[in-house]
Amino acid sequence: MAPQSRSRSTYVPPAWKQQRQKKKQVERWKTVGKYKQLLRKEGSAPGGAAPNVHAGGGGGGGGSNASIGKRRKPAGSAQALARKSWEEQQREVEAAREEERRAHEERSQAVAAAQRRRAETSAKLKKRTRRGQPVLSNQVDVILQKLGAGSS
């Protein structure tokens, strides 16, 4: 008899992938929960009918078109409210990104300036006379720059 072969693979994704999927799922649940909460708040407003949170075709019998329209109106305004809060969050996120980009730009400019300064200093220190001795005036200049930077 031949050994049994497995018809299905027993692939188990790595732990980091499972954690990422779980985080995405939790974020979706939170978003849906916030949306439903907004719908409930909108429905509890005075004069408004409770909105139908669950989407579905099944419904009661003899409702008129006007009553259906009234039920949907709060949901539409809840959607507008949710959209407005989402846009506000997006503006905050965009502002944070802009600030982070600006800070990154400043850091990269500072690093570039430091690299230029180091290159100039090392070029001065590498200069030699015809006989292979270091140029003493450049050595003294570098030492004086260090002393000047340390005292201020």
FIZAKOL-401546 format. One record per residue (C-alpha): x, y, z; residue in one letter. Coordinates in pm, 1 decimal. Example, Ala and Ser with C-alpha at 12.3 -4.5 7.8 and 13.67 -1.06 7.14 Angstrom:
2
{selum {1230.0,-450.0,780.0},"A"}
{selum {1367.0,-106.0,714.0},"S"}
***
This chain:
152
{selum {0.0,0.0,0.0},"M"}
{selum {111.0,350.2,-76.8},"A"}
{selum {135.4,604.4,203.4},"P"}
{selum {-156.6,842.1,230.7},"Q"}
{selum {-105.5,1171.9,57.2},"S"}
{selum {-253.4,1486.8,191.9},"R"}
{selum {-508.8,1640.7,-34.6},"S"}
{selum {-506.4,1975.2,141.6},"R"}
{selum {-210.5,2185.8,230.9},"S"}
{selum {-163.2,2263.4,595.2},"T"}
{selum {-17.7,2608.0,540.9},"Y"}
{selum {-14.5,2822.4,852.3},"V"}
{selum {83.8,3186.1,793.5},"P"}
{selum {359.9,3329.5,1010.8},"P"}
{selum {269.1,3496.4,1337.7},"A"}
{selum {345.0,3849.6,1215.8},"W"}
{selum {105.7,3801.1,924.1},"K"}
{selum {-167.1,3670.4,1152.6},"Q"}
{selum {-119.0,3968.8,1384.0},"Q"}
{selum {-142.4,4211.4,1092.0},"R"}
{selum {-461.5,4045.3,968.2},"Q"}
{selum {-607.7,4056.2,1318.6},"K"}
{selum {-525.1,4428.6,1349.6},"K"}
{selum {-692.5,4500.7,1016.3},"K"}
{selum {-998.4,4306.1,1122.6},"Q"}
{selum {-1017.0,4491.9,1455.0},"V"}
{selum {-986.5,4827.1,1273.4},"E"}
{selum {-1275.8,4728.7,1045.9},"R"}
{selum {-1485.6,4630.7,1347.1},"W"}
{selum {-1408.2,4960.9,1519.7},"K"}
{selum {-1500.2,5156.9,1207.5},"T"}
{selum {-1828.8,4969.9,1169.2},"V"}
{selum {-1901.3,5019.2,1539.1},"G"}
{selum {-1840.6,5394.3,1513.6},"K"}
{selum {-2061.8,5413.3,1207.9},"Y"}
{selum {-2344.2,5225.8,1380.6},"K"}
{selum {-2303.9,5446.4,1686.6},"Q"}
{selum {-2341.3,5755.6,1468.9},"L"}
{selum {-2651.4,5605.2,1313.5},"L"}
{selum {-2798.8,5538.6,1656.4},"R"}
{selum {-2722.8,5895.4,1770.3},"K"}
{selum {-2887.3,6033.3,1457.8},"E"}
{selum {-3188.5,5809.1,1514.1},"G"}
{selum {-3229.5,5924.0,1873.7},"S"}
{selum {-3254.0,6288.4,1765.3},"A"}
{selum {-3599.1,6439.0,1836.2},"P"}
{selum {-3847.1,6384.2,1556.8},"G"}
{selum {-3639.1,6120.2,1382.3},"G"}
{selum {-3727.6,5756.9,1334.2},"A"}
{selum {-3478.1,5493.2,1440.0},"A"}
{selum {-3266.2,5410.8,1136.7},"P"}
{selum {-3228.7,5060.5,1004.6},"N"}
{selum {-2869.3,4974.2,1089.2},"V"}
{selum {-2863.3,4638.3,915.5},"H"}
{selum {-2881.0,4647.7,538.8},"A"}
{selum {-3132.9,4400.3,411.3},"G"}
{selum {-3417.2,4362.7,168.8},"G"}
{selum {-3655.2,4199.4,413.4},"G"}
{selum {-3888.9,4432.9,583.0},"G"}
{selum {-4233.8,4474.8,718.1},"G"}
{selum {-4546.6,4480.3,510.9},"G"}
{selum {-4762.3,4785.8,455.0},"G"}
{selum {-4530.3,5082.6,484.7},"G"}
{selum {-4583.7,5376.8,252.5},"S"}
{selum {-4309.7,5530.2,39.1},"N"}
{selum {-4314.1,5844.3,252.3},"A"}
{selum {-4236.6,5650.3,568.9},"S"}
{selum {-3949.5,5473.0,392.8},"I"}
{selum {-3812.3,5808.5,283.3},"G"}
{selum {-3832.6,5939.6,638.7},"K"}
{selum {-3643.0,5637.8,765.3},"R"}
{selum {-3364.2,5690.5,515.4},"R"}
{selum {-3325.1,6062.6,578.9},"K"}
{selum {-3155.1,6025.5,918.0},"P"}
{selum {-2926.3,5757.7,775.5},"A"}
{selum {-2825.2,5998.7,498.8},"G"}
{selum {-2751.1,6272.4,747.6},"S"}
{selum {-2563.1,6022.4,962.1},"A"}
{selum {-2357.4,5937.4,658.1},"Q"}
{selum {-2290.6,6307.1,606.2},"A"}
{selum {-2192.9,6337.3,971.7},"L"}
{selum {-1966.0,6035.0,945.9},"A"}
{selum {-1814.3,6171.1,626.8},"R"}
{selum {-1755.0,6508.2,792.3},"K"}
{selum {-1579.3,6346.5,1089.1},"S"}
{selum {-1375.8,6129.8,850.9},"W"}
{selum {-1271.2,6436.4,650.1},"E"}
{selum {-1169.8,6610.5,972.9},"E"}
{selum {-961.0,6310.0,1072.8},"Q"}
{selum {-802.5,6307.9,726.3},"Q"}
{selum {-711.7,6676.6,759.7},"R"}
{selum {-547.4,6604.9,1096.0},"E"}
{selum {-358.9,6309.0,950.2},"V"}
{selum {-248.4,6517.0,652.0},"E"}
{selum {-129.9,6796.9,882.1},"A"}
{selum {68.3,6546.5,1088.1},"A"}
{selum {222.1,6402.0,770.8},"R"}
{selum {314.2,6750.3,649.9},"E"}
{selum {477.7,6831.7,983.9},"E"}
{selum {667.9,6502.6,977.4},"E"}
{selum {780.5,6568.2,619.2},"R"}
{selum {897.2,6917.0,714.1},"R"}
{selum {1093.6,6783.0,1012.1},"A"}
{selum {1248.2,6513.3,792.4},"H"}
{selum {1348.5,6776.9,537.0},"E"}
{selum {1514.6,6986.8,809.2},"E"}
{selum {1701.8,6683.5,942.2},"R"}
{selum {1821.9,6585.5,594.4},"S"}
{selum {1941.6,6942.6,527.0},"Q"}
{selum {2132.1,6944.2,857.0},"A"}
{selum {2292.3,6609.9,771.9},"V"}
{selum {2390.8,6733.9,424.8},"A"}
{selum {2546.0,7049.8,572.0},"A"}
{selum {2742.1,6842.8,825.8},"A"}
{selum {2868.1,6614.5,547.4},"Q"}
{selum {2982.7,6914.4,341.5},"R"}
{selum {3159.4,7061.0,644.8},"R"}
{selum {3333.8,6731.3,718.7},"R"}
{selum {3437.2,6694.3,354.1},"A"}
{selum {3591.1,7043.8,353.8},"E"}
{selum {3773.5,6975.7,680.9},"T"}
{selum {3908.8,6641.9,563.3},"S"}
{selum {4016.1,6797.0,230.4},"A"}
{selum {4211.2,7062.5,423.8},"K"}
{selum {4371.3,6803.3,648.0},"L"}
{selum {4469.9,6580.8,354.4},"K"}
{selum {4666.3,6853.4,174.7},"K"}
{selum {5041.0,6798.1,174.2},"R"}
{selum {5349.1,6994.1,75.5},"T"}
{selum {5579.8,6885.1,-205.8},"R"}
{selum {5784.1,6688.8,40.9},"R"}
{selum {5481.4,6503.1,182.9},"G"}
{selum {5444.2,6698.3,504.4},"Q"}
{selum {5096.9,6819.0,612.9},"P"}
{selum {5019.5,7186.1,543.5},"V"}
{selum {5055.9,7332.2,890.5},"L"}
{selum {4834.9,7637.6,830.5},"S"}
{selum {4539.9,7408.9,748.5},"N"}
{selum {4603.9,7203.3,1061.6},"Q"}
{selum {4608.5,7520.8,1273.2},"V"}
{selum {4288.3,7649.0,1108.0},"D"}
{selum {4103.5,7326.7,1190.2},"V"}
{selum {4221.1,7337.0,1552.9},"I"}
{selum {4113.3,7701.3,1582.8},"L"}
{selum {3771.0,7617.5,1437.5},"Q"}
{selum {3731.1,7342.1,1697.3},"K"}
{selum {3828.6,7579.3,1976.4},"L"}
{selum {3592.6,7847.5,1845.5},"G"}
{selum {3303.4,7600.0,1821.7},"A"}
{selum {3372.5,7465.9,2171.1},"G"}
{selum {3380.5,7809.0,2337.9},"S"}
{selum {3056.5,7941.3,2182.5},"S"}
***
